[in-house]
């Protein structure tokens, strides 16, 4: 044994320990690199999904804003016709092409006493409605956006958008209102290129949900009800638009949120997509990578084949070292 050391023959036990230590270090580096890669990949997947949801929100906000402005311009035109006492063109009001097709559109001009002066629907007293009472006390020159109500026999929702009518001295002279089914403004997610699991809607600053693509989980509320999403409202108060990934206070589910406030109107568009659904593909890839690294995947099999074809001399040398170590131990 001393002769072997003097001749420079490596100690078998020390070499084995060194090799095992090197392999342990190499394995640690490999797993650390894998974990870093998976963490980075996860962030990229979520960030990409957030950008997609934000883009969808931007597009839908533009669509809603364009529709609202069209409705508002029609209300302003009807207001001008009434206040200037011009001849009322019924065919213009009844045209389906003016605003929305398939929205059950109805137009009313209401006098100061609350009775309809003109209506595409039946005459009625509306002096107790929210839009009439609001305009009665408010003269701010802005369009009123109502809350969806399920008052029809078939329970279809109806939303009112209205403007105040004034006499020459500025006093209250009634209201002009357009009513329609808000579900006609639901976005076609497939046409927007969105994941069909994305939920999009329009929410008021009063937190009431005006439009929604799909029924929400009951814990969040329904169309025409306050939306139970305090974090979303907190985010919007901090910034008019943005993206966040947060667990919901209502059900603890992590969601990707995007919101965008509409110019000139007390409304904002919001979208939501569950993070777990976004990461479904990532989780599958992660399992494959972990299996390969642990020696159960195709990469590991190729690695074992490569190692089996390594130089025969190296394997024989290591075999001799370990055999010598065993002999020394027995001695």
C-alpha positions as CSV (number, residue, x, y, z in Angstrom):
1,X,0.0,0.0,0.0
2,X,2.8,2.4,0.8
3,X,4.6,1.3,-2.4
4,X,1.4,2.3,-4.3
5,X,1.3,5.7,-2.7
6,X,5.0,6.2,-3.5
7,X,4.4,5.2,-7.1
8,X,1.5,7.7,-7.4
9,X,-1.3,5.2,-7.5
10,X,-4.4,7.0,-6.3
11,X,-6.0,5.8,-3.1
12,X,-9.2,3.9,-4.1
13,X,-11.4,5.1,-1.2
14,X,-10.3,8.7,-1.6
15,X,-11.0,8.6,-5.4
16,X,-14.4,7.1,-4.9
17,X,-15.3,9.8,-2.4
18,X,-14.1,12.4,-4.8
19,X,-16.1,11.0,-7.6
20,X,-19.2,10.7,-5.5
21,X,-18.8,14.3,-4.3
22,X,-18.4,15.5,-7.9
23,X,-21.4,13.6,-9.0
24,X,-23.4,15.0,-6.1
25,X,-22.3,18.5,-7.0
26,X,-23.1,18.0,-10.6
27,X,-26.6,16.6,-9.7
28,X,-27.2,19.7,-7.5
29,X,-26.2,22.0,-10.3
30,X,-28.5,20.2,-12.7
31,X,-31.5,20.3,-10.4
32,X,-30.8,24.0,-9.5
33,X,-30.7,24.8,-13.2
34,X,-33.9,22.9,-13.8
35,X,-35.7,24.7,-11.0
36,X,-34.5,28.1,-12.2
37,X,-35.7,27.2,-15.7
38,X,-39.1,26.1,-14.6
39,X,-39.5,29.2,-12.4
40,X,-38.6,31.5,-15.3
41,X,-40.8,29.6,-17.7
42,X,-43.8,29.8,-15.3
43,X,-43.3,33.6,-15.1
44,X,-43.2,33.9,-18.8
45,X,-46.4,31.9,-19.3
46,X,-48.3,34.0,-16.8
47,X,-46.8,37.2,-18.2
48,X,-47.8,36.3,-21.7
49,X,-51.4,35.4,-20.6
50,X,-51.6,38.7,-18.8
51,X,-50.6,40.6,-21.9
52,X,-53.2,38.6,-23.9
53,X,-56.0,39.4,-21.4
54,X,-54.9,43.1,-21.4
55,X,-55.1,43.2,-25.2
56,X,-58.5,41.7,-25.2
57,X,-59.7,44.2,-22.6
58,X,-58.3,47.1,-24.7
59,X,-60.2,45.9,-27.8
60,X,-63.4,45.3,-26.0
61,X,-63.2,48.7,-24.3
62,X,-62.9,50.3,-27.7
63,X,-65.9,48.5,-28.9
64,X,-68.0,49.4,-25.8
65,X,-66.8,53.0,-25.9
66,X,-67.8,53.3,-29.6
67,X,-71.3,51.9,-28.9
68,X,-71.8,54.2,-25.9
69,X,-70.8,57.2,-27.9
70,X,-73.2,56.2,-30.6
71,X,-76.0,55.9,-28.1
72,X,-75.0,59.2,-26.5
73,X,-74.9,61.0,-29.9
74,X,-78.4,59.7,-30.6
75,X,-79.7,61.0,-27.3
76,X,-78.1,64.4,-27.9
77,X,-79.8,64.6,-31.3
78,X,-83.2,63.7,-29.8
79,X,-82.6,66.2,-27.0
80,X,-81.8,68.9,-29.6
81,X,-84.9,68.0,-31.6
82,X,-87.1,68.3,-28.6
83,X,-85.6,71.5,-27.1
84,X,-85.7,73.3,-30.5
85,X,-89.3,72.0,-31.0
86,X,-88.4,70.5,-34.4
87,X,-90.4,67.9,-36.2
88,X,-89.8,64.4,-34.8
89,X,-88.7,61.8,-37.4
90,X,-90.2,58.5,-36.2
91,X,-88.5,56.4,-39.0
92,X,-85.1,57.5,-37.7
93,X,-85.9,56.3,-34.2
94,X,-87.4,53.0,-35.3
95,X,-84.5,52.1,-37.6
96,X,-82.6,49.0,-36.5
97,X,-79.5,50.3,-38.1
98,X,-79.2,53.4,-36.0
99,X,-77.6,51.7,-33.0
100,X,-78.0,48.0,-32.2
101,X,-79.5,45.1,-34.0
102,X,-81.3,42.4,-31.9
103,X,-81.1,44.5,-28.8
104,X,-84.9,45.2,-28.4
105,X,-84.2,48.9,-28.7
106,X,-86.8,51.3,-27.3
107,X,-86.8,55.1,-27.2
108,X,-88.9,57.4,-25.0
109,X,-89.3,61.1,-24.7
110,X,-90.6,61.8,-21.2
111,X,-92.2,65.1,-20.1
112,X,-91.5,66.9,-16.8
113,X,-94.6,65.3,-15.3
114,X,-93.1,61.8,-15.8
115,X,-95.5,60.7,-18.6
116,X,-94.1,59.7,-22.0
117,X,-94.6,62.2,-24.8
118,X,-93.3,59.8,-27.4
119,X,-92.4,56.1,-27.1
120,X,-91.6,53.3,-29.5
121,X,-93.2,51.2,-26.8
122,X,-96.5,51.7,-25.1
123,X,-97.2,55.0,-23.3
124,X,-96.3,54.9,-19.6
125,X,-95.6,56.8,-16.5
126,X,-91.9,56.7,-15.6
127,X,-91.7,59.4,-13.1
128,X,-90.5,56.9,-10.4
129,X,-87.6,55.4,-12.4
130,X,-84.0,55.9,-11.5
131,X,-83.1,57.8,-14.6
132,X,-86.0,60.3,-14.3
133,X,-85.3,61.0,-10.6
134,X,-81.6,61.4,-11.3
135,X,-82.1,63.9,-14.0
136,X,-84.7,65.7,-12.0
137,X,-82.1,66.8,-9.4
138,X,-79.0,66.6,-11.6
139,X,-78.1,68.9,-14.4
140,X,-74.4,68.0,-15.1
141,X,-74.7,67.6,-18.9
142,X,-73.8,63.9,-18.7
143,X,-75.5,60.7,-19.9
144,X,-77.0,58.6,-17.2
145,X,-76.2,54.9,-17.3
146,X,-78.7,52.7,-15.5
147,X,-78.5,49.3,-13.9
148,X,-79.8,46.2,-15.7
149,X,-83.3,45.3,-14.5
150,X,-85.2,42.1,-15.1
151,X,-88.7,43.6,-15.4
152,X,-89.9,42.0,-18.6
153,X,-92.3,39.0,-18.7
154,X,-89.5,36.8,-20.2
155,X,-87.0,38.1,-17.7
156,X,-84.7,39.5,-20.2
157,X,-82.5,42.3,-18.7
158,X,-83.1,45.9,-19.8
159,X,-80.7,48.8,-19.2
160,X,-81.5,52.5,-19.6
161,X,-79.3,55.3,-20.9
162,X,-80.7,58.8,-20.8
163,X,-80.1,62.6,-20.9
164,X,-81.9,65.5,-19.3
165,X,-84.2,67.8,-21.3
166,X,-84.1,71.5,-20.4
167,X,-86.3,74.5,-21.0
168,X,-84.8,77.7,-22.4
169,X,-84.2,78.9,-18.8
170,X,-82.4,75.7,-17.9
171,X,-85.1,74.2,-15.8
172,X,-86.1,70.6,-16.0
173,X,-88.3,69.6,-18.9
174,X,-88.1,65.9,-18.9
175,X,-85.9,63.1,-20.1
176,X,-85.0,61.3,-23.3
177,X,-84.1,57.6,-22.8
178,X,-82.9,54.7,-24.8
179,X,-83.5,51.2,-23.4
180,X,-82.1,47.9,-24.7
181,X,-81.0,44.5,-23.7
182,X,-77.3,44.8,-22.4
183,X,-76.6,41.2,-23.3
184,X,-76.4,42.3,-27.0
185,X,-73.1,44.0,-26.1
186,X,-71.5,40.9,-24.8
187,X,-68.3,40.3,-26.7
188,X,-67.9,37.3,-29.0
189,X,-64.7,35.9,-27.4
190,X,-63.9,33.7,-30.4
191,X,-64.0,36.7,-32.7
192,X,-61.6,38.5,-30.4
193,X,-59.2,35.5,-30.3
194,X,-59.8,35.0,-26.6
195,X,-59.7,31.8,-24.5
196,X,-63.3,30.7,-24.2
197,X,-62.7,30.5,-20.4
198,X,-62.1,34.2,-20.2
199,X,-64.8,36.2,-18.4
200,X,-65.3,39.8,-19.6
201,X,-67.7,42.4,-18.5
202,X,-68.5,46.1,-18.0
203,X,-68.7,47.4,-14.4
204,X,-69.8,50.8,-13.1
205,X,-68.0,53.0,-10.7
206,X,-70.9,52.1,-8.4
207,X,-69.6,48.5,-8.6
208,X,-72.7,47.2,-10.3
209,X,-72.2,44.7,-13.2
210,X,-73.7,46.0,-16.4
211,X,-72.5,43.4,-18.9
212,X,-70.9,40.0,-18.5
213,X,-69.9,37.3,-21.0
214,X,-70.8,34.2,-18.9
215,X,-72.5,33.6,-15.6
216,X,-70.1,34.4,-12.8
217,X,-69.6,32.1,-9.8
218,X,-72.4,33.0,-7.4
219,X,-69.9,34.3,-4.8
220,X,-69.2,37.2,-7.2
221,X,-72.8,38.3,-7.8
222,X,-74.7,38.4,-11.1
223,X,-75.7,40.8,-13.8
224,X,-77.3,43.9,-12.3
225,X,-75.8,43.2,-8.8
226,X,-72.7,44.6,-7.1
227,X,-69.6,42.8,-8.1
228,X,-67.9,41.1,-5.1
229,X,-64.3,41.9,-6.2
230,X,-62.8,44.4,-3.7
231,X,-59.2,43.9,-5.0
232,X,-60.3,44.8,-8.6
233,X,-61.9,48.0,-7.4
234,X,-58.8,48.9,-5.3
235,X,-56.6,48.3,-8.4
236,X,-58.8,50.5,-10.6
237,X,-58.8,53.3,-8.0
238,X,-55.0,53.2,-8.1
239,X,-54.7,53.2,-11.9
240,X,-57.3,53.6,-14.6
241,X,-56.0,50.5,-16.4
242,X,-53.6,47.6,-15.7
243,X,-53.0,44.0,-15.1
244,X,-52.6,42.0,-11.9
245,X,-52.3,38.4,-10.8
246,X,-54.0,38.0,-7.4
247,X,-56.0,35.5,-5.3
248,X,-59.6,36.6,-5.0
249,X,-60.9,37.5,-1.6
250,X,-64.2,35.8,-2.5
251,X,-62.9,32.3,-3.2
252,X,-59.1,32.4,-2.9
253,X,-58.7,31.4,-6.6
254,X,-55.7,33.0,-8.2
255,X,-56.8,34.9,-11.4
256,X,-55.2,37.1,-14.0
257,X,-57.1,40.4,-14.0
258,X,-57.1,43.2,-16.5
259,X,-59.1,46.4,-16.4
260,X,-59.5,49.6,-18.5
261,X,-61.6,52.7,-17.6
262,X,-63.8,54.1,-20.4
263,X,-63.2,57.8,-21.2
264,X,-66.2,60.1,-20.4
265,X,-68.3,57.5,-18.8
266,X,-68.5,56.1,-15.2
267,X,-67.7,52.6,-16.4
268,X,-64.7,50.3,-16.9
269,X,-64.1,47.0,-18.7
270,X,-62.7,44.1,-16.8
271,X,-61.5,40.6,-17.7
272,X,-60.5,37.6,-15.7
273,X,-58.8,34.2,-16.4
274,X,-57.9,31.6,-13.8
275,X,-54.1,31.1,-13.5
276,X,-54.4,27.3,-13.1
277,X,-56.0,27.1,-16.5
278,X,-53.3,29.2,-18.1
279,X,-50.6,27.0,-16.5
280,X,-52.1,23.6,-17.5
281,X,-49.7,23.2,-20.4
282,X,-46.8,24.3,-18.3
283,X,-47.5,21.7,-15.6
284,X,-47.5,19.0,-18.3
285,X,-44.1,20.2,-19.6
286,X,-42.8,20.4,-16.0
287,X,-43.6,16.8,-15.3
288,X,-41.9,15.7,-18.5
289,X,-38.7,17.7,-17.6
290,X,-38.6,16.4,-14.1
291,X,-39.1,12.8,-15.2
292,X,-36.3,13.2,-17.8
293,X,-34.0,14.7,-15.2
294,X,-34.8,12.0,-12.7
295,X,-33.8,9.3,-15.2
296,X,-37.3,8.2,-16.4
297,X,-37.6,10.2,-19.6
298,X,-36.2,9.9,-23.1
299,X,-33.4,12.3,-22.5
300,X,-32.2,10.3,-19.6
301,X,-32.4,7.1,-21.7
302,X,-30.2,8.7,-24.4
303,X,-27.8,9.8,-21.7
304,X,-27.5,6.3,-20.3
305,X,-26.9,4.9,-23.8
306,X,-24.2,7.5,-24.3
307,X,-22.5,6.7,-21.0
308,X,-22.7,2.9,-21.8
309,X,-20.6,3.6,-24.9
310,X,-17.9,5.6,-23.0
311,X,-14.3,4.5,-23.2
312,X,-13.8,0.9,-22.0
313,X,-10.4,1.8,-20.5
314,X,-11.9,4.4,-18.1
315,X,-14.5,1.9,-16.8
316,X,-11.8,-0.8,-16.3
317,X,-9.6,1.7,-14.5
318,X,-12.4,2.7,-12.1
319,X,-13.2,-1.0,-11.6
320,X,-9.6,-1.7,-10.6
321,X,-9.6,1.2,-8.2
322,X,-12.7,0.0,-6.4
323,X,-11.5,-3.6,-6.3
324,X,-8.2,-2.4,-4.8
325,X,-10.1,-0.4,-2.2
326,X,-12.1,-3.5,-1.3
327,X,-8.9,-5.6,-1.0
328,X,-7.4,-2.9,1.3
329,X,-10.4,-2.9,3.5
330,X,-10.4,-6.7,3.9
331,X,-6.7,-6.5,4.7
